[in-house]
Each structure stands twice: as C-alpha cells, then as structure tokens.
C-alpha cells in the first residue's frame, strides 16, 4: 500500500493543486467576507495499492477513493475581483 494525495476542485479530481498560484493561498478560512472571491480546493490523503495508476482510474473510482480518505484538508485561494488582483 502507498499513500497518495488527490485534489478536488469543481467536481474534478487532480494529482496536483489545480490552477491557483501559491501566492494567492490564504492561511485561514475567511469565506465569510463577501467582498472577496475565494475558491476552495480539497486535498484527500488516500491509501491505495502500489500499482495504482491515476490516468487509468475512472472519475467515479477517484470520487469513491476521496470519500474513503484517511484525512481531508481544505485549501483556500483568493481569486481576482473584476479582473484585478486584491492586495
């Protein structure tokens, strides 16, 4: 058995955190602030067989693996407002 990390964003599963730059990662959950647009990427830590192949695994099987994850971590990213970055 080996441990892998899967990332879920907009009902898609990825091997790495998708689309977002590290500089836009928020340290805390501040989703209650309505002025900011925040996207959440969920990381799943999953045990799988040693011969697991991400590319040959169906989306439904990946979702099933995520539901059985040992641990989940939410990552928060600030996205631009009206095309401008927020400082």
N, C-alpha and C positions, 0 to 999 in steps of 0.2 A: 504494500500500500504506500501511496505517496500523498502529500498534501499539496493542493493547488489553490490558486486564487482566481475567482471568477468575478466579473464586474457586470452589474445590470444597470442599464440606463434606457429609459423609454421602451421597456419590454424587449430589449435586445440584450444578449449576453456577449461579453467581450473577454479577451485574455488580459488586456491592459485597460487602465482607466481611459475612456474614450474622450476625444475632442477638446478637453479642457487643459489649460496650462497650469502648472504648479503655482505660479504667482497669483492665480485667481482663487486658490483654495482658501476657504475660511477655516479658522481654527475652532470656532464654536458654531453651534446651530443658532442662527439668528433669523430663522424663517418667519418670525412674527413681524418683522419690519416690512411693511407693504411697499415701501419705496424702492426696494432692491429686488432684482430678479435673481433668484437662487435656484440652481439645479442640484439635484441630489443623485449621486452615484452610489449604489450599494455594493459593497465588497462582500463576497461569500468565501469563507475558508472551508474547503471541502476535501474529504479523503476520497481517493479513487484508486483504481487498480494501477499498477506500474506501467501497463501498456496503454493507458488512456491516451486517446488522440482527439484533441479538441475539434479539429477540422472534419473528422468523420463521425461526430456526435450530433444528433438532431437537436433542434431548438427545444423540443418538448423534453428530451432527456436532460438537457442542460438546465432547464427550469426545474425539473424534478430534483436534480442534484442540489440546486440552490435551496430548495425547500427543506432539504435534509442537512443543510450546512451545520458545521460544528459551531461556527461563530459568524456573525454579520457585523459589518462596520459601515456606517454611513459617512460619505464624504460630501461636503458642501462646497459648491463653486459659485462665485459671483460672476454673472454674465453682464455684458454691456447693457446700458439703458439708452434706448433710442439711437443705437449705433455708436455710442460713446462709452469709453471705459469709465467706471466710477473710481475715484481715488479715495 
